[in-house]
């Protein structure tokens, strides 16, 4: 078994030069001889988490990096199809699902998963990811006509016949911090299998692959649909769904399951639901609250609220604290860039790693977080555009004032309430009248001034400055915003990055609020339950009554637990030394992506209290530069 934190890596190779074996054993202690030329399917040494498994049954070879939930229901469905899994490992369940449902197996599996199936009878390869995307999969066409699929970019690059040329456009998108920047890998030949999608490939007798098909096996619902239960009953239904989702994701062994607990509403609901599930016998094991503590006066500090949550269930038993003070923003950024597979780096990667290390020190191998609460149960002010579109101008004004945004001026109101309604041609005409300056949408991100305009124009980076997603017929702008979370390339990239950082400390990160059943329930709820008259997350808070103290669930005038203070303080502290090592930009400049002098000026302005909205772009550019230098 590998050292703690080694991430499982799945690898399938089709092609004339592929090894004439199928290797599925996590320890690689034995090899299953396979007479067919051009097939290789393996896992790397398993992590301490034991999530990489393999199975061979009836000519079906399966490898999985997965946590499969609702197994009892899955076994009943398999039984109805006349299929019995060999055992409870994720790979065996995946092989059984393939025998039962063929290429559509991923539709019937609920969990966090990356799967590879090789059907030796039909010479067919199937790869699939769940709709959240915490576990990545990449694929590449090889120069000999073959195909390789892996959860590791490095494993693909190491293959003979895998082109290694970089994609300058993808690099530029990451360096600029564009919201859809990780739409593909930084390599021309290596592509990301999107979350919620299945890859299908048929190999000839020599291993060559003529076509690769990518199809969606999970589509997000249209949110704010009608047909849900009355509010009180819906809150009760949601409470039971969350309890079930937490119970399914708990460790189940002798080790405790950690909850990364903040003082907000999302993770406390997860924690309370877990404690209720344990109390009612719906779950087994124990919960360990783990929380980040910030210094007094920091906007992220929520220690008192967190203690109220834990004391609600057990007097005097507080969380296991992780101190934010010693956690750097960049750390040894050059060393991190050298080992990171892709240029994208999460701004809170080291923060996540520190929290996971504290979790592991507390004896937990699985941690639950509150991811999904913001996306499913609240809205940005984009719904103002829906009100204006319906002629409800007085309601739009009331909502604007109720959100305490009245002092932001007409320009900001225009951005939220009017701009989304304008046809694209009208927007383009307005931008032309402004001398080419873009009208920023709600989720748009301006190109940083150091990204060269000629490069941006040549590679159509303008199209990546805001999410590219068309509204469905009858879909509101608020519903579109929520669906974007599930259809963008950005969200799975962030979640996969968090998972990778947690795994480095030997911890598996899971998100009960992103359970498929919770998502389906949330989709039926009206906008007013997510944001109305200045209140947000009304349904989630109602579901948490009796699980979380009332004073914690009460409406708040402003958001608490923000990390801006941590981020800004670390940036100002670490940027001068890092700048001396990195400036002037060379790698990104040599590719024609960035203008070094403009970047120098941006760093100088940031250090002297300049426009803070460029701080995040500075982070991404520095990380992309160091990643690129490590590969020069």
Secondary structure as GFF3:
##gff-version 3
##sequence-region A 1 632
A	DSSP	beta_strand	10	14	.	.	.	ID=ss1
A	DSSP	beta_strand	21	22	.	.	.	ID=ss2
A	DSSP	beta_strand	32	33	.	.	.	ID=ss3
A	DSSP	beta_strand	39	43	.	.	.	ID=ss4
A	DSSP	beta_strand	52	57	.	.	.	ID=ss5
A	DSSP	beta_strand	60	69	.	.	.	ID=ss6
A	DSSP	alpha_helix	71	80	.	.	.	ID=ss7
A	DSSP	alpha_helix	90	101	.	.	.	ID=ss8
A	DSSP	three_ten_helix	102	104	.	.	.	ID=ss9
A	DSSP	alpha_helix	105	108	.	.	.	ID=ss10
A	DSSP	beta_strand	110	119	.	.	.	ID=ss11
A	DSSP	beta_strand	124	129	.	.	.	ID=ss12
A	DSSP	beta_strand	138	141	.	.	.	ID=ss13
A	DSSP	beta_strand	147	150	.	.	.	ID=ss14
A	DSSP	alpha_helix	153	157	.	.	.	ID=ss15
A	DSSP	alpha_helix	168	176	.	.	.	ID=ss16
A	DSSP	three_ten_helix	181	183	.	.	.	ID=ss17
A	DSSP	beta_strand	190	192	.	.	.	ID=ss18
A	DSSP	beta_strand	197	203	.	.	.	ID=ss19
A	DSSP	beta_strand	209	216	.	.	.	ID=ss20
A	DSSP	alpha_helix	231	249	.	.	.	ID=ss21
A	DSSP	beta_strand	257	260	.	.	.	ID=ss22
A	DSSP	alpha_helix	266	279	.	.	.	ID=ss23
A	DSSP	beta_strand	287	293	.	.	.	ID=ss24
A	DSSP	alpha_helix	303	313	.	.	.	ID=ss25
A	DSSP	beta_strand	320	323	.	.	.	ID=ss26
A	DSSP	alpha_helix	333	339	.	.	.	ID=ss27
A	DSSP	alpha_helix	349	361	.	.	.	ID=ss28
A	DSSP	beta_strand	366	368	.	.	.	ID=ss29
A	DSSP	alpha_helix	373	377	.	.	.	ID=ss30
A	DSSP	alpha_helix	383	389	.	.	.	ID=ss31
A	DSSP	alpha_helix	393	402	.	.	.	ID=ss32
A	DSSP	three_ten_helix	406	408	.	.	.	ID=ss33
A	DSSP	alpha_helix	409	413	.	.	.	ID=ss34
A	DSSP	pi_helix	414	418	.	.	.	ID=ss35
A	DSSP	three_ten_helix	419	421	.	.	.	ID=ss36
A	DSSP	alpha_helix	424	433	.	.	.	ID=ss37
A	DSSP	alpha_helix	453	458	.	.	.	ID=ss38
A	DSSP	three_ten_helix	461	464	.	.	.	ID=ss39
A	DSSP	alpha_helix	477	487	.	.	.	ID=ss40
A	DSSP	alpha_helix	489	504	.	.	.	ID=ss41
A	DSSP	beta_strand	508	510	.	.	.	ID=ss42
A	DSSP	three_ten_helix	512	514	.	.	.	ID=ss43
A	DSSP	alpha_helix	516	523	.	.	.	ID=ss44
A	DSSP	three_ten_helix	527	529	.	.	.	ID=ss45
A	DSSP	beta_strand	531	532	.	.	.	ID=ss46
A	DSSP	beta_strand	535	536	.	.	.	ID=ss47
A	DSSP	alpha_helix	538	543	.	.	.	ID=ss48
A	DSSP	alpha_helix	550	553	.	.	.	ID=ss49
A	DSSP	alpha_helix	564	582	.	.	.	ID=ss50
A	DSSP	alpha_helix	587	590	.	.	.	ID=ss51
A	DSSP	alpha_helix	596	607	.	.	.	ID=ss52
A	DSSP	three_ten_helix	612	614	.	.	.	ID=ss53
A	DSSP	alpha_helix	615	629	.	.	.	ID=ss54
###
